[in-house]
Amino acid sequence: MRNTENLTNEKSKRLKQQKIPEFEEVFHLFNPSLCFFARRMVNDAAIAQDIVTDVFVKLWQKRSDFKTVYAAKAFLYISTRNACLNHNHQAQYQARVRENIRQQSNEVEPGGMNEAIHAEVLRQVYTIVNDLPEKCKEVMLLSYTKGLDCHEIARRMRLSVHTVRNQKNRGVHLIKNRFRFSEELVPIL
C-alpha cells in the first residue's frame, strides 16, 4: 500500500513539473478508459476519441494546476463527461434545426415555389407587354388583365373586331418570341 502511494505521489510531482514523458504516461493510463466512457455517452467511437483528445489538450494546457494524478484523473473524467453532454446537446439542437428546415421546405415547396415561378413569369410577360407597340399593348392589357373579349375591346377602342383579333394575335406572337426561359428562373427551380 505504501509503495502505491509513493508511486502516485511521485507521478503527481512529475506531472506538476510538466515533464512530457509523465504526461504521456497519464495519457496512456487514462485514454482507453476515457474513450470507452465517452463512446458510451455519444455512441460514436470517432467522436468519443476527438472529445478525449480535446480533454487531454486541456489537461496539457492546465498541467501546472494539478497536484496529484487523482486530481488530473478527476479533471479528465469530469471534462470528458461535460464535453460529451455538450456534444449531445449540440447534436440534438442541430437535429431539431434540420427537422424544422425540412418541414418548412416541405410546406413551402409545393405552393411557394410554384408561386415564385408564376410571379417571375408574370414579371417577364409584363416587361415584354410594356415594350409592345401602343395599340397592341392596349389590346393585350384589356384582354388579359381586364378579361374583355374582342367585341368589348373593339367597342372601347373604336376598332373593328378583326383589328382587335389581329393585334391580339400579334401581341401573343411577340410575347412568345421575346419570352425565354431564362437563367434567372433556374435558382427558383
Beta strands, then each sheet from edge to edge (+ up, - down):
end
